[in-house]
Amino acid sequence: MNKFLFKQIDNIGLVLFRAVFGLLIATEAFGAIATGWVRRTLVDPPFTFNFIGFDFLQQLQGPTMYYYFVIMGIFGVFVMLGFKYRFSMIAYAIMWTCVYLMQKSSYNNHYYLMMLLCWIMAFLPANRWFSLDAKINPETKSASMPRWVILILILQVWIVYTYASVAKMYPDWLDASMAALLMSGKSDYWLIGNLLQQDWVHWAIAYIGIFFDLLIVPLMLWKRTRMLGFFISIFFHLFNSFIFHIGIFPYMSIAFALFFFSPEILQKRFLPKKKLYTGNEVIVPKHKTLIVGVFSVYFLFQLGLPLRHWFFKDDVLWTEEGHRLSWRMMLRSKSGSLTVWVKDKAKDEKQNYDYSELLGSKQQGSVATKPDIMWQLAQKIKAVEAEKGHDVSVYMEATVRVNDGEYHPFTNPNVDLAAEEWHPFKHSAWILPSPKDNNEK
């Protein structure tokens, strides 16, 4: 075990990835301002739907988020340059975690992965070479790192891809109807718009998606298939970038290849002046137990969390319970309508409530299909009315459709959601059973 985890290996893959990762997270921060994402998500809305329990992050919301993202971008540049690396990476990790937790209407699995990688990178020796830190303080310079460093990064990526593949193995993906739905809005794409509407393309997208996610890490691990896997990865991720516009994730995924190629190849291609480490020492640190313990718990959590939806009643595609943090990427399309009623307890009058003024445009699309956001909206409405001197009950009548199917009732309109408690690991009984369950009964 000591030899497997603590054998010293060359660190060229890690230091190159740090430079690319720093560039990408800086681009993410500055790009979020340039594209209007910060404005739409964190400035314009009167409030954001934070992860439940993190309401204190609402204090950050507003125009100050522009400065917040500029500071994040600067820390990203510092990470790229390897300048004050540990401080810069931890600072970016904290700031991005706050951004991630303070809004759910723009939830994205890629944002979650970026948060995890930021925290992992914050504790890795990624500034020991090819960095300003190593230049300023030569005594910190090192050409090697323990093997466990690269193993945890590969394992994290492997978990993401494997769960993404397994999650796709359900009827609407296997019959290519989900791929057809994803491509239906791409008909106006230059040159390939019509091609993307072909049935055979939908079948190809569906099954390439499953097998790519399932096999790409094994292909990259085996030397004989590494180049094949690399070129497939480039095509796959550039296709996703062009078609789905998913930010830095495709390029970050391509950069993961740095962990699979040999130091000799990376030196020849990128850092010809770098000294290659060939010592093969086994250096067991004094804090070995802490390292093994922390990462064992972390990966048990990463393996277990995506499975939690199996312990909820009903189908996660319908209820959304257990969907987040589970690598369920691009699996379904949901739309819905929501009518909100409030009843003043003093007057016992039930009236239709216009909640649109409380929300940004992007939030209005999320609130009609996601039960935790509906619950938060009910709490917000109750608080807003309480400020006016009204003690109200809040009722919601929602209809939802999954993957372009028929609309079905989603919530029990007779339950006062403002009086309900939210239980993150328990099914909410006010969510009506899925249409399948209704048909069976």
Buried (B, 14 or more C-beta within 10 A) or exposed (E): EEEEBBBBBBBBBBBBBBBBBBBBBBBBBBBBBEEEBBBBBBBBBEBBBBBBEEEEBEEBBBEEBBEBBBBBBBBBBBBBBBBBBBEBBBBBBBBBBBBBBBBBBBBEBBBBBBBBBBBBBBBBBBBBBBBBBBBEEEEBBBBBBBBBBBBBBBBBBBBBBBBBBBBBEBEBBBEBBBBBBBBEEBEEBEEBEEEBBEEEBBBEBBBBBBEBBBBBBEBBBEEEBBEEBBEBBBEBBEBBBEBEEBBBBBBBBBBBBBBBBBBEEBBEEBBEEBEBBEEEEBEEEEEBEEBBEEBEEBBEEBEEBBEBBEEBBBBBBBBBBBBBBBBBBBBBBBBBEBBBBBBBEEEEEEEEBEBEEBBBEBBBBBBBBBBBBBBBBBBBBBEBBEEEEBEBBBBBBBBBBBBBEEBBBBBBBEBBBBEBEBEEEEBBEBBBBBBEEEEEE
